[in-house]
Amino acid sequence: MKKQILAAVLLLFPIVLPAQEGRVEVRYEAVETLTPEVQGLMEFLEVYYLKATVHGDIRGKKWVLWAHQVENGEVSSRPLVARTMEFADTTASFTFYAQAKDSLTGYVRVVTPNYATAKIPYPIDSGNGTEYPSQYILMETFPERPYDTTQDIPLAAFTTGLVRPMDFEGRKSLWIDFCGLRDAHADPKTWQERYHVPRFVYFSLRME
């Protein structure tokens, strides 16, 4: 009898669940997708390239691209442009170019669906506690779990990798593991605390 009453109540007052935000996927294209001539020129100029294409329920969404500088465990964030844009389609590409000026400064330029930035300087630290300067590259920021439109979505980072010990010709040495950091699928804001990555910058997409 109680079960019948409960069923009747549920029919009269159906349970309303909150609407689930749309899933978002980020796909990457690296320099290998460019022509051999362009690849050779970028290698000569020591410029890195990475395109992040966002797919999903984004049409009509307002968006802002943020830059996050990470140093000593602290994250300093600012928008690249201090106004919101709007996605016109269900896909949108963000193309990143980066170049190390010296061991302490790197430049990043971003081309978005609505604007392109100048070469913006960011602090880096290629010393990284190693005998030789460690390279900074543009790295994919793979998620721990699928994104949705309510989340801050990291798109790319200009960073070095994980410092790993190794034996080389009978002596102790170190090497930089880029794949280990990328394939950890960790949020970039945790990289310094979890992996002791030196200062770096990453870029994320926020929608509303």
Stockholm file with secondary structure:
# STOCKHOLM 1.0

chainA/1-208         MKKQILAAVLLLFPIVLPAQEGRVEVRYEAVETLTPEVQGLMEFLEVYYLKATVHGDIRGKKWVLWAHQVENGEVSSRPLVARTMEFADTTASFTFYAQAKDSLTGYVRVVTPNYATAKIPYPIDSGNGTEYPSQYILMETFPERPYDTTQDIPLAAFTTGLVRPMDFEGRKSLWIDFCGLRDAHADPKTWQERYHVPRFVYFSLRME
#=GR chainA/1-208 SS CHHHHHHHHHHHSCCCCCCCCCEEEEEEEEGGGSCHHHHHHHHHHTCEEEEEEEEESCTTCEEEEEEEEEETTEEEEEESSSSCEECCSSEEEEEEEEEECSSSEEEEEEECSSCBCCCEEEECCSCTTSSSCCCCEEEECCCSSCEETTSCEEEEEEECCEEEEEEETTEEEEEEEHHHHHTTCCCGGGHHHHHCCCSEEEEEEEEC
#=GC SS_cons         CHHHHHHHHHHHSCCCCCCCCCEEEEEEEEGGGSCHHHHHHHHHHTCEEEEEEEEESCTTCEEEEEEEEEETTEEEEEESSSSCEECCSSEEEEEEEEEECSSSEEEEEEECSSCBCCCEEEECCSCTTSSSCCCCEEEECCCSSCEETTSCEEEEEEECCEEEEEEETTEEEEEEEHHHHHTTCCCGGGHHHHHCCCSEEEEEEEEC
//
